Amino acid sequence: MEFSGKERKVALVTGANKGIGKEIARGLARLGITVLLSSRDPERGAQAVSELAGEGTLLFLQLDVTDQASVSAAAQEIADRFGKLDILVNNAGIAVKQKTTSEVTADEFRKVYETNVFGVITVTHELLPLLHRAPAARIVNISSNRGSLGSESAFRGQPYISYSTSKTALNGITAHYARELANTPIKVNAAAPGHCATDFNNYSGPRTPEQGAAIAIKLATLDEHGPTGGFFDDNGPVPW
């Protein structure tokens, strides 16, 4: 099946029933893109879609990024309904309660990495064939300034080693996918939303989720001249 550039774009945002993910879904829908708002919990996902009624075309898609069967089923549903995927925003992420670096156990690392790293790989791998079928797909991985090894701001405040290093790994994964896809129309970038007020951090951030979503929306809608293989926040490139 062939698709023309004039056809409506389809985007998938993982972990989009609240916070920054929900605002990314809202922003993309406002641009006329059909947005698949995904969540592990069907009730919460459906509620989010209901709350965004009137913003554009948003559809709920059940998806647990840590469950291969769930990811495969979601990919099949997208293939059956749309035949392609134009935008993938890997937003789903978790963190464990903060501890000092030496107190964090290997099991706590595994729990965080299962969603923040392996979940992204699982989803991207499964959906890449559909991304190749779009005229010029975009992949955006939601990272964090805490994932930067070259930014001093990443180390301010209490250490958060499992979460921070999961985002460092995600940045590396972003660079590798971008390198492999460099000769295709697909662009792959990582976004740092900044410290936003969400339940992820007990609403301690000075930025709103809408502000945090802006860089992801920008990277998800890059034109053919836009960058690939980069790590960006609102101010431009972030040091790796």
N, C-alpha and C positions, 0 to 999 in steps of 0.2 A: 504494500500500500504506500502510495506517495503522498506527501504533505506539502502544501505550498506555504510560503512565509505569511500569507494573508490569513491563514487559519488561526483561530483563537488558541493562545498558548495555554498549556496546562502545567501547573506547579504543584509539587508535593512539599509540605512543610512538616517535618516530624516533631513530635512533642509540642503540638501547637494549641493545646486546649487552654493555655494560660500564659501570662508573662510575655517575654520577648517573642516567643514563637507565635503567639496569638496576634501580636501586633504586626509581625511579618506577614502573616496570612491576611490580615486586614489590609495592609498596604498594597500587597500584590493584587488583591481582589479589586481594590479601588482603581487599579491601572487597567482593568478589563481582562485580567487573567483568571481563568478557571482554577480555583485553589482547592486542593485536596488537603483538608485540615486533619492531621492524624493525631491519634492519642491511643495509649494502651487501654484506657477505660472508655468504653462506648458511651456511657452516660455522660461523662464529663466532656467528651468530644462533641456529642450531639448538643449539649448545652452551649458550648462555645459557638458552634455554628448558628444556633438559635440567637445568641446574643449579637452576632455579627450580621444578622439579617438586614438587608438594605445596603450593605457595603459593596455588594457585588455577588458573583457566583462562587459560593463556598459549599463544599460537599464534605461530609465526614467520611474518613477512611480509618478503620481500625488497624492499628499497627503497633506491635511491640518489637522494637529494634533488636532486642536480645533473644528473640524467638525466630529461628530460621523458618519455621512453618508459617508464622504470621507474616514475615517479610515476603516469602514466596507467594502467599495468597494475595497480598496487597499488590505485588507486581503483576500477577495474573489479572486481577481486577482492572488495573490501569490499562493493561494491554487490551483486554476485552472491550473496555468502554471508550478508550481514546487512541490506542494503537501507538502512542508515543508519549514522551515526557519532555517538556521543554526546560523545566527548572526543578532542581532538587536542592532543598535547603535542609541540611543535616543539623537540626537544632536540638533534638532530644539530648538531655544530659542530666547527670546527677552529681552530688557531692556527699561526702560523709562528714560527720561532726568534726570540727577542727581539733587537731591535736598538735603537739610539737612533732617535728620531723621524726625523731627517734621512737615515738610512741605508736606511729601508724604501722599496722600489721600488713603482711602480704595479702591476707584475705580481704582487707579493706581496699587495697590497691586493685585486686581482681574485681571487686564489686563495681568500683568506679570505672575501670577500664572496660568492663563488659559492655557498658552503655556508651561511654564517651569515645571509645576507640574501636572496639570490635563491632559495636552496633553500626557505626558509620561505615566500616568496611563491608559488613554484611549487606546493608541497604544499598550502598553504591554499587557493589558487585552485581547485585540482583537487578538493579535498575539501569545499569549501563547500556544494555541492548536497546532499551526504550529511549534513552537519551541520545544514542546514535541515530535513531530514527527521526528525531526532531531536526529542523534546519540548522539550528545553532544553539545547542543546549548550554545551560549554565549550572554549575554545581557550587554551592556556597556551604562551607563548613563553619559552624559557629564556634569560634575559639574564644580566647580571653587574653587580655594583657598579661594575666598571670602565667600564660603559656610561653611568654617571651623570655628567652635567656639573655637578651641584650638590652632589655628595658629595666631601668632601676625601679620603676613603679610596680613591676611584677613582684618585687620582694618586700614591699612596704606592708606593714601590719603583721598579723599573725600568720605564720607559715601554713600552707595548705597543700602539702606535697602531693597527695594522690590526685587531687583535682588539677593542680597546676601542671604536673608532669603529664597527665592525660591530654591536656591541651597542647603541650609541647609535642607529644607524639602525633596529635591530630595535625599540627602544622607540618610535620614531616610527611605525613600521609598526603596532605594537600599538594605539597611540592612534587611528590612522586607521581600522583595521578596527572597533574598538570604536565609533567615532563612526558609521560607516555602519550597524552592526548594532544601534544603540542601541534601536531600536523593535521588536526581535525578542527572543526568549527567549535568544539566544546571548550569552554573556559572553566577553570577550577581555581577558586580562591578561598581564603580563610578570612573571617570577619571578627573583629573584637568590638562588641557592643558597648563596652564600658561598664562601670559599676551602676547598675540600674536597680531601682526599688521593686523587687519582686519577692514572692514568698521563698524563693531560692536562698535569699540572704536576710530573711525577716524584715524586708522592706527598708534596708539600711542604706541603699544606694542613693546618691544625689540626682541621678538621671532617671527619666521616665522610661518605661518599656518602649514607648513609641520612639523616643530618641535613640534607644539602643537598636531598634529594628531598622533604622534608616540606612546604615551601612550595608546591611544584608540585602535590603531591597535594591540598593544601588548596584551591588555586585551581581545580583540575580537578573538585572535588566541591562547589563553592559552591551554596548554595540560591538560591532566587529573589530573596532580599534581599541577596545578595552584591554586591560592587563589580564594575565593568567599566571598562576603559580605564585601569587603574592599573599601577603598578610596585611590587612588594612583596618584602620578605624576611621573615625570621622575626619581626622587630620591628615590622613594619607597613609603611607607604608609604615608598618610597625616593625621594629627590629626582630629578627628571628630569635 
